[in-house]
Amino acid sequence: MIRFLLRAAALLLLAAAFVALVLDGARSIAASGLSLLDIGALAQAIAPQKLAQLQPAAERLSPALWDPVLVTALKGPAFLYLALLGALLLRLTRPAAPKIGYSSRP
């Protein structure tokens, strides 16, 4: 049951990545230049309170964690992060491969 839910979430993430890629393409064509939605702007639109809580929490762990690491990570393209997370979930929840040389009959 958990595998099914995680696979469904993975497919939704891949669909969201495709939608974000199409929107980035349409925005880039309209602007006559490359225009990508970054993951920070997407997180700000979805959950602004959680994003605001991320900076103090990261600085509490390590001051260097926020500025060079997370600020750079939040500037990455949203479609790439969504696709990578969806692909990772699909990879982790795939069914086990059948053993070669063993009968699967009862």
N, CA, C and O atoms as CSV, one atom per row, in Angstrom:
chain,resi,resn,atom,element,x,y,z
A,1,MET,N,N,0.823,-1.185,0.000
A,1,MET,CA,C,0.000,0.000,0.000
A,1,MET,C,C,0.877,1.263,0.000
A,1,MET,O,O,0.595,2.224,-0.715
A,2,ILE,N,N,1.937,1.245,0.808
A,2,ILE,CA,C,2.836,2.392,0.858
A,2,ILE,C,C,3.550,2.554,-0.477
A,2,ILE,O,O,3.741,3.674,-0.952
A,3,ARG,N,N,3.942,1.439,-1.081
A,3,ARG,CA,C,4.623,1.502,-2.380
A,3,ARG,C,C,3.718,2.153,-3.414
A,3,ARG,O,O,4.172,2.961,-4.223
A,4,PHE,N,N,2.439,1.802,-3.387
A,4,PHE,CA,C,1.495,2.389,-4.331
A,4,PHE,C,C,1.392,3.902,-4.140
A,4,PHE,O,O,1.407,4.655,-5.114
A,5,LEU,N,N,1.287,4.348,-2.884
A,5,LEU,CA,C,1.170,5.777,-2.618
A,5,LEU,C,C,2.431,6.533,-3.025
A,5,LEU,O,O,2.350,7.631,-3.575
A,6,LEU,N,N,3.593,5.946,-2.755
A,6,LEU,CA,C,4.840,6.601,-3.145
A,6,LEU,C,C,5.002,6.639,-4.663
A,6,LEU,O,O,5.498,7.624,-5.210
A,7,ARG,N,N,4.588,5.576,-5.342
A,7,ARG,CA,C,4.663,5.575,-6.807
A,7,ARG,C,C,3.697,6.596,-7.405
A,7,ARG,O,O,4.016,7.255,-8.395
A,8,ALA,N,N,2.514,6.723,-6.799
A,8,ALA,CA,C,1.553,7.724,-7.265
A,8,ALA,C,C,2.119,9.130,-7.052
A,8,ALA,O,O,1.981,9.992,-7.920
A,9,ALA,N,N,2.751,9.362,-5.906
A,9,ALA,CA,C,3.371,10.659,-5.646
A,9,ALA,C,C,4.502,10.925,-6.630
A,9,ALA,O,O,4.685,12.055,-7.082
A,10,ALA,N,N,5.263,9.879,-6.965
A,10,ALA,CA,C,6.356,10.029,-7.928
A,10,ALA,C,C,5.818,10.406,-9.304
A,10,ALA,O,O,6.384,11.267,-9.977
A,11,LEU,N,N,4.745,9.774,-9.718
A,11,LEU,CA,C,4.165,10.106,-11.017
A,11,LEU,C,C,3.583,11.517,-11.027
A,11,LEU,O,O,3.659,12.210,-12.041
A,12,LEU,N,N,3.002,11.949,-9.905
A,12,LEU,CA,C,2.511,13.327,-9.818
A,12,LEU,C,C,3.661,14.323,-9.871
A,12,LEU,O,O,3.535,15.380,-10.488
A,13,LEU,N,N,4.777,14.000,-9.233
A,13,LEU,CA,C,5.945,14.878,-9.293
A,13,LEU,C,C,6.494,14.961,-10.709
A,13,LEU,O,O,6.886,16.038,-11.160
A,14,LEU,N,N,6.525,13.843,-11.410
A,14,LEU,CA,C,6.995,13.864,-12.802
A,14,LEU,C,C,6.042,14.660,-13.694
A,14,LEU,O,O,6.481,15.367,-14.602
A,15,ALA,N,N,4.743,14.544,-13.435
A,15,ALA,CA,C,3.775,15.332,-14.207
A,15,ALA,C,C,3.943,16.822,-13.908
A,15,ALA,O,O,3.854,17.647,-14.817
A,16,ALA,N,N,4.183,17.171,-12.649
A,16,ALA,CA,C,4.407,18.566,-12.282
A,16,ALA,C,C,5.688,19.093,-12.912
A,16,ALA,O,O,5.752,20.254,-13.316
A,17,ALA,N,N,6.707,18.245,-12.999
A,17,ALA,CA,C,7.961,18.655,-13.645
A,17,ALA,C,C,7.726,18.939,-15.125
A,17,ALA,O,O,8.269,19.899,-15.670
A,18,PHE,N,N,6.921,18.109,-15.768
A,18,PHE,CA,C,6.624,18.333,-17.180
A,18,PHE,C,C,5.843,19.629,-17.379
A,18,PHE,O,O,6.119,20.392,-18.304
A,19,VAL,N,N,4.875,19.870,-16.511
A,19,VAL,CA,C,4.097,21.112,-16.599
A,19,VAL,C,C,4.999,22.320,-16.385
A,19,VAL,O,O,4.884,23.316,-17.100
A,20,ALA,N,N,5.906,22.236,-15.392
A,20,ALA,CA,C,6.823,23.344,-15.141
A,20,ALA,C,C,7.751,23.568,-16.327
A,20,ALA,O,O,8.075,24.709,-16.655
A,21,LEU,N,N,8.180,22.489,-16.970
A,21,LEU,CA,C,9.041,22.617,-18.146
A,21,LEU,C,C,8.306,23.275,-19.310
A,21,LEU,O,O,8.874,24.115,-20.008
A,22,VAL,N,N,7.062,22.902,-19.520
A,22,VAL,CA,C,6.264,23.509,-20.596
A,22,VAL,C,C,6.016,24.984,-20.303
A,22,VAL,O,O,6.110,25.822,-21.199
A,23,LEU,N,N,5.700,25.302,-19.044
A,23,LEU,CA,C,5.484,26.707,-18.691
A,23,LEU,C,C,6.763,27.522,-18.835
A,23,LEU,O,O,6.723,28.666,-19.288
A,24,ASP,N,N,7.896,26.940,-18.453
A,24,ASP,CA,C,9.172,27.634,-18.639
A,24,ASP,C,C,9.460,27.857,-20.122
A,24,ASP,O,O,9.971,28.907,-20.510
A,25,GLY,N,N,9.135,26.877,-20.935
A,25,GLY,CA,C,9.332,27.022,-22.377
A,25,GLY,C,C,8.452,28.113,-22.961
A,25,GLY,O,O,8.909,28.917,-23.772
A,26,ALA,N,N,7.192,28.141,-22.551
A,26,ALA,CA,C,6.281,29.175,-23.055
A,26,ALA,C,C,6.710,30.564,-22.580
A,26,ALA,O,O,6.647,31.534,-23.334
A,27,ARG,N,N,7.144,30.648,-21.328
A,27,ARG,CA,C,7.611,31.933,-20.796
A,27,ARG,C,C,8.893,32.375,-21.499
A,27,ARG,O,O,9.085,33.566,-21.746
A,28,SER,N,N,9.759,31.438,-21.818
A,28,SER,CA,C,10.998,31.772,-22.511
A,28,SER,C,C,10.730,32.245,-23.930
A,28,SER,O,O,11.377,33.179,-24.404
A,29,ILE,N,N,9.790,31.617,-24.609
A,29,ILE,CA,C,9.431,32.041,-25.961
A,29,ILE,C,C,8.821,33.439,-25.931
A,29,ILE,O,O,9.136,34.276,-26.776
A,30,ALA,N,N,7.950,33.690,-24.959
A,30,ALA,CA,C,7.308,35.003,-24.869
A,30,ALA,C,C,8.311,36.100,-24.523
A,30,ALA,O,O,8.165,37.236,-24.973
A,31,ALA,N,N,9.319,35.770,-23.734
A,31,ALA,CA,C,10.303,36.770,-23.320
A,31,ALA,C,C,11.470,36.868,-24.294
A,31,ALA,O,O,12.332,37.732,-24.133
A,32,SER,N,N,11.510,36.011,-25.285
A,32,SER,CA,C,12.612,35.958,-26.260
A,32,SER,C,C,13.963,35.746,-25.567
A,32,SER,O,O,14.985,36.286,-25.992
A,33,GLY,N,N,13.946,34.973,-24.523
A,33,GLY,CA,C,15.160,34.639,-23.786
A,33,GLY,C,C,14.834,33.578,-22.750
A,33,GLY,O,O,13.664,33.295,-22.491
A,34,LEU,N,N,15.855,32.998,-22.165
A,34,LEU,CA,C,15.659,31.929,-21.198
A,34,LEU,C,C,15.053,32.476,-19.914
A,34,LEU,O,O,15.596,33.399,-19.308
A,35,SER,N,N,13.932,31.907,-19.505
A,35,SER,CA,C,13.247,32.317,-18.289
A,35,SER,C,C,12.781,31.065,-17.567
A,35,SER,O,O,11.832,30.409,-17.997
A,36,LEU,N,N,13.452,30.734,-16.467
A,36,LEU,CA,C,13.126,29.528,-15.723
A,36,LEU,C,C,12.565,29.885,-14.353
A,36,LEU,O,O,13.004,30.844,-13.718
A,37,LEU,N,N,11.584,29.097,-13.905
A,37,LEU,CA,C,11.037,29.241,-12.565
A,37,LEU,C,C,11.975,28.520,-11.606
A,37,LEU,O,O,12.218,27.322,-11.748
A,38,ASP,N,N,12.502,29.253,-10.629
A,38,ASP,CA,C,13.401,28.598,-9.682
A,38,ASP,C,C,12.607,27.976,-8.538
A,38,ASP,O,O,11.466,28.357,-8.276
A,39,ILE,N,N,13.229,27.016,-7.865
A,39,ILE,CA,C,12.546,26.264,-6.813
A,39,ILE,C,C,12.224,27.164,-5.618
A,39,ILE,O,O,11.262,26.902,-4.895
A,40,GLY,N,N,13.007,28.209,-5.401
A,40,GLY,CA,C,12.722,29.148,-4.314
A,40,GLY,C,C,11.432,29.911,-4.553
A,40,GLY,O,O,10.647,30.111,-3.626
A,41,ALA,N,N,11.208,30.339,-5.785
A,41,ALA,CA,C,9.964,31.049,-6.107
A,41,ALA,C,C,8.763,30.116,-6.008
A,41,ALA,O,O,7.687,30.530,-5.578
A,42,LEU,N,N,8.945,28.858,-6.405
A,42,LEU,CA,C,7.865,27.877,-6.296
A,42,LEU,C,C,7.543,27.599,-4.835
A,42,LEU,O,O,6.373,27.527,-4.459
A,43,ALA,N,N,8.572,27.444,-4.011
A,43,ALA,CA,C,8.352,27.221,-2.579
A,43,ALA,C,C,7.717,28.445,-1.923
A,43,ALA,O,O,6.888,28.305,-1.023
A,44,GLN,N,N,8.095,29.629,-2.364
A,44,GLN,CA,C,7.499,30.852,-1.831
A,44,GLN,C,C,6.018,30.928,-2.187
A,44,GLN,O,O,5.213,31.403,-1.386
A,45,ALA,N,N,5.654,30.470,-3.371
A,45,ALA,CA,C,4.254,30.500,-3.785
A,45,ALA,C,C,3.428,29.432,-3.072
A,45,ALA,O,O,2.256,29.654,-2.767
A,46,ILE,N,N,4.032,28.275,-2.805
A,46,ILE,CA,C,3.287,27.167,-2.199
A,46,ILE,C,C,3.215,27.319,-0.677
A,46,ILE,O,O,2.130,27.237,-0.101
A,47,ALA,N,N,4.346,27.538,-0.028
A,47,ALA,CA,C,4.383,27.593,1.441
A,47,ALA,C,C,5.333,28.687,1.906
A,47,ALA,O,O,6.474,28.394,2.262
A,48,PRO,N,N,4.886,29.950,1.911
A,48,PRO,CA,C,5.799,31.042,2.293
A,48,PRO,C,C,6.235,30.983,3.762
A,48,PRO,O,O,7.351,31.391,4.082
A,49,GLN,N,N,5.374,30.482,4.662
A,49,GLN,CA,C,5.754,30.417,6.074
A,49,GLN,C,C,6.875,29.409,6.296
A,49,GLN,O,O,7.806,29.675,7.056
A,50,LYS,N,N,6.794,28.266,5.645
A,50,LYS,CA,C,7.827,27.239,5.808
A,50,LYS,C,C,9.157,27.703,5.229
A,50,LYS,O,O,10.212,27.414,5.792
A,51,LEU,N,N,9.117,28.410,4.126
A,51,LEU,CA,C,10.353,28.920,3.538
A,51,LEU,C,C,10.982,29.977,4.441
A,51,LEU,O,O,12.206,30.057,4.544
A,52,ALA,N,N,10.149,30.790,5.096
A,52,ALA,CA,C,10.671,31.785,6.022
A,52,ALA,C,C,11.286,31.134,7.258
A,52,ALA,O,O,12.218,31.684,7.845
A,53,GLN,N,N,10.778,29.973,7.659
A,53,GLN,CA,C,11.323,29.255,8.806
A,53,GLN,C,C,12.585,28.482,8.457
A,53,GLN,O,O,13.328,28.069,9.348
A,54,LEU,N,N,12.830,28.287,7.178
A,54,LEU,CA,C,13.995,27.505,6.763
A,54,LEU,C,C,15.305,28.228,7.057
A,54,LEU,O,O,16.270,27.593,7.484
A,55,GLN,N,N,15.360,29.525,6.841
A,55,GLN,CA,C,16.612,30.263,7.048
A,55,GLN,C,C,17.078,30.231,8.505
A,55,GLN,O,O,18.237,29.892,8.744
A,56,PRO,N,N,16.237,30.565,9.495
A,56,PRO,CA,C,16.728,30.484,10.877
A,56,PRO,C,C,17.108,29.064,11.297
A,56,PRO,O,O,18.061,28.872,12.052
A,57,ALA,N,N,16.368,28.075,10.811
A,57,ALA,CA,C,16.688,26.692,11.163
A,57,ALA,C,C,18.029,26.268,10.577
A,57,ALA,O,O,18.814,25.596,11.246
A,58,ALA,N,N,18.293,26.653,9.345
A,58,ALA,CA,C,19.562,26.291,8.715
A,58,ALA,C,C,20.721,27.040,9.352
A,58,ALA,O,O,21.799,26.471,9.526
A,59,GLU,N,N,20.520,28.305,9.704
A,59,GLU,CA,C,21.591,29.069,10.346
A,59,GLU,C,C,21.869,28.584,11.759
A,59,GLU,O,O,22.983,28.732,12.262
A,60,ARG,N,N,20.857,28.002,12.405
A,60,ARG,CA,C,21.069,27.437,13.728
A,60,ARG,C,C,21.971,26.205,13.648
A,60,ARG,O,O,22.800,25.972,14.528
A,61,LEU,N,N,21.802,25.427,12.590
A,61,LEU,CA,C,22.669,24.251,12.408
A,61,LEU,C,C,24.084,24.667,12.036
A,61,LEU,O,O,25.054,24.224,12.650
A,62,SER,N,N,24.191,25.511,11.038
A,62,SER,CA,C,25.493,25.993,10.592
A,62,SER,C,C,25.274,27.258,9.770
A,62,SER,O,O,24.476,27.244,8.833
A,63,PRO,N,N,25.958,28.344,10.095
A,63,PRO,CA,C,25.768,29.578,9.323
A,63,PRO,C,C,26.165,29.415,7.854
A,63,PRO,O,O,25.586,30.066,6.983
A,64,ALA,N,N,27.129,28.567,7.576
A,64,ALA,CA,C,27.555,28.365,6.192
A,64,ALA,C,C,26.563,27.512,5.408
A,64,ALA,O,O,26.622,27.469,4.180
A,65,LEU,N,N,25.654,26.834,6.104
A,65,LEU,CA,C,24.682,25.996,5.404
A,65,LEU,C,C,23.672,26.844,4.642
A,65,LEU,O,O,23.255,26.472,3.546
A,66,TRP,N,N,23.274,27.978,5.210
A,66,TRP,CA,C,22.262,28.790,4.537
A,66,TRP,C,C,22.812,29.521,3.328
A,66,TRP,O,O,22.308,29.358,2.216
A,67,ASP,N,N,23.867,30.343,3.545
A,67,ASP,CA,C,24.258,31.252,2.473
A,67,ASP,C,C,24.868,30.563,1.260
A,67,ASP,O,O,24.307,30.737,0.178
A,68,PRO,N,N,25.924,29.822,1.321
A,68,PRO,CA,C,26.407,29.284,0.052
A,68,PRO,C,C,25.619,28.071,-0.434
A,68,PRO,O,O,25.471,27.881,-1.641
A,69,VAL,N,N,25.112,27.247,0.482
A,69,VAL,CA,C,24.517,25.975,0.065
A,69,VAL,C,C,23.046,26.134,-0.322
A,69,VAL,O,O,22.679,25.920,-1.477
A,70,LEU,N,N,22.212,26.506,0.638
A,70,LEU,CA,C,20.776,26.533,0.373
A,70,LEU,C,C,20.353,27.677,-0.538
A,70,LEU,O,O,19.418,27.514,-1.322
A,71,VAL,N,N,21.004,28.812,-0.460
A,71,VAL,CA,C,20.654,29.920,-1.358
A,71,VAL,C,C,20.938,29.523,-2.803
A,71,VAL,O,O,20.150,29.820,-3.700
A,72,THR,N,N,22.052,28.857,-3.021
A,72,THR,CA,C,22.372,28.383,-4.366
A,72,THR,C,C,21.397,27.302,-4.810
A,72,THR,O,O,20.973,27.286,-5.966
A,73,ALA,N,N,21.036,26.397,-3.901
A,73,ALA,CA,C,20.105,25.320,-4.247
A,73,ALA,C,C,18.713,25.865,-4.570
A,73,ALA,O,O,18.025,25.327,-5.438
A,74,LEU,N,N,18.299,26.923,-3.881
A,74,LEU,CA,C,16.975,27.492,-4.130
A,74,LEU,C,C,16.899,28.265,-5.446
A,74,LEU,O,O,15.807,28.634,-5.877
A,75,LYS,N,N,18.024,28.512,-6.083
A,75,LYS,CA,C,18.028,29.203,-7.370
A,75,LYS,C,C,17.983,28.237,-8.547
A,75,LYS,O,O,17.974,28.671,-9.699
A,76,GLY,N,N,17.953,26.939,-8.277
A,76,GLY,CA,C,17.916,25.937,-9.344
A,76,GLY,C,C,16.545,25.868,-9.990
A,76,GLY,O,O,15.554,26.292,-9.395
A,77,PRO,N,N,16.481,25.335,-11.208
A,77,PRO,CA,C,15.191,25.254,-11.909
A,77,PRO,C,C,14.239,24.262,-11.235
A,77,PRO,O,O,14.638,23.165,-10.844
A,78,ALA,N,N,12.996,24.662,-11.109
A,78,ALA,CA,C,11.998,23.851,-10.413
A,78,ALA,C,C,11.724,22.542,-11.143
A,78,ALA,O,O,11.557,21.503,-10.503
A,79,PHE,N,N,11.677,22.576,-12.474
A,79,PHE,CA,C,11.368,21.349,-13.200
A,79,PHE,C,C,12.433,20.288,-12.964
A,79,PHE,O,O,12.120,19.099,-12.924
A,80,LEU,N,N,13.686,20.701,-12.809
A,80,LEU,CA,C,14.764,19.744,-12.594
A,80,LEU,C,C,14.640,19.073,-11.231
A,80,LEU,O,O,14.784,17.855,-11.128
A,81,TYR,N,N,14.375,19.851,-10.185
A,81,TYR,CA,C,14.218,19.277,-8.853
A,81,TYR,C,C,13.004,18.359,-8.783
A,81,TYR,O,O,13.074,17.285,-8.184
A,82,LEU,N,N,11.889,18.771,-9.391
A,82,LEU,CA,C,10.696,17.928,-9.385
A,82,LEU,C,C,10.934,16.624,-10.135
A,82,LEU,O,O,10.504,15.561,-9.687
A,83,ALA,N,N,11.614,16.702,-11.267
A,83,ALA,CA,C,11.889,15.497,-12.045
A,83,ALA,C,C,12.848,14.566,-11.313
A,83,ALA,O,O,12.657,13.350,-11.322
A,84,LEU,N,N,13.868,15.119,-10.686
A,84,LEU,CA,C,14.821,14.284,-9.949
A,84,LEU,C,C,14.164,13.599,-8.757
A,84,LEU,O,O,14.419,12.422,-8.502
A,85,LEU,N,N,13.327,14.319,-8.032
A,85,LEU,CA,C,12.646,13.722,-6.889
A,85,LEU,C,C,11.660,12.652,-7.342
A,85,LEU,O,O,11.565,11.596,-6.716
A,86,GLY,N,N,10.930,12.912,-8.416
A,86,GLY,CA,C,9.999,11.912,-8.949
A,86,GLY,C,C,10.717,10.673,-9.455
A,86,GLY,O,O,10.266,9.554,-9.212
A,87,ALA,N,N,11.828,10.858,-10.156
A,87,ALA,CA,C,12.593,9.716,-10.658
A,87,ALA,C,C,13.195,8.910,-9.510
A,87,ALA,O,O,13.244,7.681,-9.570
A,88,LEU,N,N,13.649,9.597,-8.475
A,88,LEU,CA,C,14.205,8.895,-7.313
A,88,LEU,C,C,13.136,8.063,-6.621
A,88,LEU,O,O,13.385,6.916,-6.251
A,89,LEU,N,N,11.944,8.634,-6.443
A,89,LEU,CA,C,10.858,7.866,-5.823
A,89,LEU,C,C,10.446,6.678,-6.682
A,89,LEU,O,O,10.164,5.603,-6.153
A,90,LEU,N,N,10.407,6.855,-7.993
A,90,LEU,CA,C,10.088,5.725,-8.867
A,90,LEU,C,C,11.145,4.637,-8.772
A,90,LEU,O,O,10.822,3.449,-8.756
A,91,ARG,N,N,12.390,5.035,-8.708
A,91,ARG,CA,C,13.491,4.073,-8.618
A,91,ARG,C,C,13.449,3.305,-7.294
A,91,ARG,O,O,13.704,2.101,-7.261
A,92,LEU,N,N,13.128,4.004,-6.211
A,92,LEU,CA,C,13.092,3.351,-4.911
A,92,LEU,C,C,11.896,2.424,-4.734
A,92,LEU,O,O,11.962,1.481,-3.945
A,93,THR,N,N,10.819,2.670,-5.444
A,93,THR,CA,C,9.592,1.884,-5.253
A,93,THR,C,C,9.323,0.901,-6.370
A,93,THR,O,O,8.217,0.370,-6.467
A,94,ARG,N,N,10.307,0.644,-7.217
A,94,ARG,CA,C,10.062,-0.302,-8.297
A,94,ARG,C,C,9.974,-1.718,-7.730
A,94,ARG,O,O,10.595,-2.022,-6.711
A,95,PRO,N,N,9.202,-2.582,-8.391
A,95,PRO,CA,C,9.098,-3.966,-7.916
A,95,PRO,C,C,10.422,-4.708,-8.102
A,95,PRO,O,O,11.234,-4.367,-8.963
A,96,ALA,N,N,10.609,-5.710,-7.286
A,96,ALA,CA,C,11.837,-6.495,-7.365
A,96,ALA,C,C,11.875,-7.262,-8.687
A,96,ALA,O,O,10.856,-7.761,-9.165
A,97,ALA,N,N,13.064,-7.343,-9.258
A,97,ALA,CA,C,13.229,-8.081,-10.513
A,97,ALA,C,C,13.121,-9.575,-10.251
A,97,ALA,O,O,13.593,-10.062,-9.224
A,98,PRO,N,N,12.506,-10.300,-11.170
A,98,PRO,CA,C,12.401,-11.755,-10.958
A,98,PRO,C,C,13.794,-12.390,-11.083
A,98,PRO,O,O,14.631,-11.959,-11.877
A,99,LYS,N,N,14.002,-13.412,-10.282
A,99,LYS,CA,C,15.271,-14.111,-10.314
A,99,LYS,C,C,15.321,-14.985,-11.562
A,99,LYS,O,O,14.368,-15.698,-11.874
A,100,ILE,N,N,16.436,-14.920,-12.264
A,100,ILE,CA,C,16.617,-15.713,-13.477
A,100,ILE,C,C,17.077,-17.106,-13.077
A,100,ILE,O,O,17.984,-17.263,-12.259
A,101,GLY,N,N,16.455,-18.097,-13.652
A,101,GLY,CA,C,16.853,-19.469,-13.380
A,101,GLY,C,C,15.988,-20.139,-12.325
A,101,GLY,O,O,16.136,-21.337,-12.081
A,102,TYR,N,N,15.085,-19.392,-11.691
A,102,TYR,CA,C,14.201,-19.955,-10.697
A,102,TYR,C,C,12.781,-19.915,-11.243
A,102,TYR,O,O,12.389,-18.952,-11.902
A,103,SER,N,N,12.029,-20.941,-10.971
A,103,SER,CA,C,10.648,-20.991,-11.442
A,103,SER,C,C,9.775,-20.107,-10.564
A,103,SER,O,O,9.926,-20.084,-9.343
A,104,SER,N,N,8.876,-19.394,-11.187
A,104,SER,CA,C,7.949,-18.560,-10.424
A,104,SER,C,C,6.630,-19.277,-10.186
A,104,SER,O,O,5.699,-18.705,-9.619
A,105,ARG,N,N,6.553,-20.511,-10.612
A,105,ARG,CA,C,5.330,-21.302,-10.408
A,105,ARG,C,C,5.335,-21.863,-8.997
A,105,ARG,O,O,6.387,-22.163,-8.433
A,106,PRO,N,N,4.137,-21.999,-8.435
A,106,PRO,CA,C,4.056,-22.578,-7.069
A,106,PRO,C,C,4.307,-24.071,-7.029
A,106,PRO,O,O,4.269,-24.675,-5.957
